[in-house]
């Protein structure tokens, strides 16, 4: 079997799906591995470093046409799919809810499609969970990027000129990204508050030394994957009204609320922004999926009433080496778990919960009901 790895087509995405520190697990399968030339540029790794380990550099077209298993960070174009051999498998982050055409084209061409976003949230699959591994790093980066734009330091400082109070950070949404944002802000010495629609996360917030902000929204809860349930319009409005008081006293507000496959909920409006102090910062981590903050723009710093509203696409690329290491490990674990060494191919056993969940297209059939 030949495995190929493609570099990102997006200029703002500097991650690599392969990494020098993780490639040994794939090499142990005794397969042939090729990679697109320049794949490691964003993590300051040249082609020679990979070739010394036994991989081979190739053009993008060769990576598409010669491989049985293709690792990618984005969906392929129709022209690229024309080069892929029937029966081959595409493994990657394919943003399926926004790429129905890509799914249909894979079906038409008899190309298997595996979406890493659909890895189930079970214990055995944690090592393959790209959403969690990347969200964790994004939460860290959100705090670092916010601190760069804040006109204050984060920790309390006792100086001869007087005492400088710690910055106040408010994190909205306590998923993987939110928890890491809380932990990072606390390590940097900030005073941290957090809110989530799921009361069950209060203990996690408190364990990190932050204060959980309680807002009674009525019945909320979470789904079987651990994500917060979508709120009603009335609940969203109540949340906005009550959390605006916390925003007004905060130096940094970080919003993390995203809904898989749907636009992000709008949580902070201009009325709330107008109540915040000039020089404060709002970081919208959901800017790529519609945004939690009114007026946020992708890859822009928008200033309203002296408040900086920040939106950065491909946020994990700000820590591209660690993001690539985690991402490549996610890919590697999926491959190693389902590679049959005797047959030298990926074994699609649909009795396995991970295969059943992550494989969207197999042998010319769309398997996931949501995309049929």
N, C-alpha and C positions, 0 to 999 in steps of 0.2 A: 504494500500500500504506500502511496505517496501522499504526504501531508504538505500543504502549502499554507503560508501565513501572509496575509495582505496588509500593507500599511494603510493608515487612515486616509480617506479622500478629503476630509475636512481640514482646512488649514489651522483651525483653532484646536484640533485634537492632536496632541503630540504624543499620545500613548502608543505603545507597541504591544501587539498580542503575544509576542514572545520576549523572553528576558533571559539574559545570560545565567542568572542565578537559579532559574527554574527549568531550563530546557532539558536537564539531565533525565527527568522523569519520562519525557517523550522519547528521548534517544534510547532509553532502556527497552523500548518496544521493538527496537531493531527495524524501524521503518525508515524510509527515505524522506528527508525534510528539506523543502525548498522555501525560500522567502523572497518577498519582493525587495528589490534593490532599494536601499535607503530606509528600510523599515525601522531602524533604531536611531535615526537622526534626532528625534525628539527626546531621546533619553541618552544622548551623547555616546552612542555605541555604533561603531562603523561596521560595515559588512564583514571585514576581515575577522573581527572578534567572533562572530557567529560561525564563519567558515572554519576557523581553527578548531571548533568543537564538532565539526562534521556536517554542518548544514551547507547548503548551496544557494548562492544568490541567483535570482532569475528575474526576467521581466514580468510585469503584471500579467501580460497575456499568457506567458508560459505557466505562471502560477495558477491561472484559471483553467487552462486546457490540459495540463499534465497531471493534476492532482485528483485523488479520489476523495480527499477530505480537505475542505477549504475553510480556514479560520479568518473571519472578517469582523471589523468593528462597525460596519454599516451595510445596509442592503446593497446588492449589486444592481447595476443598470441592466436593461434588457439586452443591450449589445454585449455586456460582459457575460450574461447568462448564455448567450449564443455560443460562447467559447467553452462552457462547462460541459463535460461528458455526461450523458444520460446515466443515471444510477449513482452519480457522485453525491456527496453530502456537503452542504454548507452549514457551518457551525459558527454562530456569532450573536452579536447584539443587533437585532434587525428591526427594533421598534415596530412590532407587528401591527399594532392598532392603527398606525398611520401609513402602513405599506401593504395594503390589501393587494395591490397590483403585483407586487413582488411575490407574494404567496401564490397568487393565481398563475403567475408565469412559471414558478418552480413546479407547480402541479402539471402544467401543460408540457413542460420539457422533461418530466420524469426525474427531477432533481430533488433529493431529500433536503429538508430545511429544518434545522434545529435552532430554536430561539432560547438563548441563555436567560432571557428575562422571565421565562416560564418555568425556571427551576423551582420546584415546590419548596415551601418552607418547612422542611423536616430535618431532623438532626443529621441524618446521613448525607443530606445534600448541602449542608452549610458550606462545605469546602468548595462548592461550585457556584455559590450564590453571588453573581456579579452585581446585582442591585445593592446588596448589603456591603460588599467589599468597596465599591466605588462611593456609595453614600457615606460610609465611614470617613473616607478621605475628604469628601466634599464638605462634610461638617467641620472638619479641622480647617480646611482652606477658607471657608466662609468667615471664620473668626479672624484668621490671619489677614485676609484681604480687608475686612472691616476695620481692623486695628490700624492698617496703613492709612486709611482715609479719615480716621478720627483725629481730632485736634487735641486729644488728651492721651495720657498714658493709661494703661489698664489697671496696674496695681496701686495700692495705697503706698505713698512714699513719705517718710518722715525726714524732712530736711531742715536745715538751719533757717531757711526762708519761710518755713511753715509746713503744715501737713497737707499733702495732696490726697484728696479722697479717691477711692477706687471708682473706676468706671462702672456703670450699671448696664448689664447686658440682659436682654429679654429674648428668649428663644421660643418661638411659636411652632409647636410640633415636636413631639419627643419620640421620633422613630430612631433609626440607626444614625442618620445625619444629625438629628437634634441632640441625641445623647453625646455624640462626639463633640458637637459645638459647645455644649454645656461643660464637658470635661476640659476642653481646651481653654475656654474662657476662665474657668476656675484656676487652672494651672498658671495662667498669666496674671492672676490676682484680681480679677474682676468680681463684682458682686452680681450674682446671676439669679435670674428668675426664669421660670419656664411654664408653659401652658400646653395642655393637650386635651383633646375631647375625651380621651380615655383616662378615667380616674385611676385605672389599674397601674399606670406608670408613675404615680406620685412617689411610691417607694424608691423607684430607680432614680428619680430626680433628687430626692432627699439624700440618697446614698452618695451622690456626687457632690454634696455640699451646697446644692442650690435650693431655692425656695419654689415650691409648686404653687402656682396661682390657681385658685379654685373659682371656676365659673360654672354655675348651674345651668346647663343647657337642656336638662331633661334627659330622656333616654338616648344614649349614643352607642358606646361599645366598639367592638372590633370584629373583623371577619375571621374565618378560620386560618388565614395566612398571617394574622397578627397586624393587619393594616386597619387604620381607623375607618369606620363606616362613614359614608357620605352624609353630610348634614343637610337638613331641610333649609330652604331660604330663610325661614324665621329663626332657626338656630344660628345660622351664619350671621345674621344681622345682630342678634343678641351677643354673640361672641365679639363681633367688631365693636359694639358699643362699650362692653365691659373691659375689653383688653386695651382700648384706647387710653384708659387712665394709666395703665402700666407703661404703654408706649411713651406717654407724655413725660414720664420721669426717667426714661431710659436714654442712655447715650448711644447704644447699639441695639437694634432690633433685627433678629435673624428669622426669616420665615422659611419653613421647610415643607409646608403642606402640599402634597401632590397626590393625584388620584390616577392610578395606573390605567392608561387608555382613555382618559378623559381630561378636559381642561382643568387646570389648577383652580381651586376656589379663591375668590378675591376676598382677602381678609383685612387689608389696610387701604382705606380710601383717603381722599384729599382732606377730609375733615379731621381724621386722626393725624395726618402728617402736619397739618397746620397747628396742632397742639404741641408738637415736639419742639425741643429747643434747637435754635440754629447751631449748626456744627455737628449735630447728631447724625447717625448713619442708619440706613435701613438696607439690609442685604436680602435680596429676593432670590432664594435658591430655586424657585420654581419658574424663573423667567422664561425658560425654553418651552414650557408647556402652558403658556398663557399668563403666568405671573400671579403671585399673591398680592402684589402691591400695585395700586393704581398709578400709572405713569412710568412704571419700570420698563426699560428697554434692553434688549439683548446687547451685551458687550458695550454698554454705555453707563456713564455716571450722570444721572439726571439730578439737578439741584432744584428743589422746590421749597420756598420759604426758608432757605438756608440749610435744608436737610438734604443730605446726599442719599440718593436711591441707586443702589448698585445691582447690576445684573451681569453675570459672567457665564457665557456658554462653555461647555466642556470644562467645568470647574476643576475636575480632578487633574486636568493637564497642568495645573499650577504646581502639582507634585507628581510629575509624569513618571519618574522612575519608580516610586512606590506604587503608583496606580497601575503601571505596567506589570510590576512584579505580582501584585494581587490578581490582576486580570488574567495574566498568563497562567497563574496557578489554578484559577477557576476553570479555564479551558482545558488545562492539562488533566485535572482530576476527572472531568467528564470523559475525555478521550481514554484515559487509562482504565477507568472503571468499566467501559463498554467495548474495549478493544479485545478481540479474540485472537490470541497469539497463534493458535494453530491454524485458523482460517485466514489470518492476516487481514482482518477487516473489522469494521464496527458491527457489533451484534445488536440488532434492534429487537430486544425482548420486551414486548408491550405488556408483560406481566409486571415489569418493573415500574414503580411509581414515577421515577425520574424520567425514564424514557417516555412513558405515557403522557406526561405533562409537557415535556420540553420539545418533543418532535411534532412539528406542525404539519409537515408534508412528508409522506413516505410512499415511494413507488407509485407516483402519479395520483395520490389521494390526499385530500386535505383532511386531517384527523381531528383537529380542534373544531368543535361545533360553532365557536364564535366567528370563524373565518370561512365557513362553507357558504 
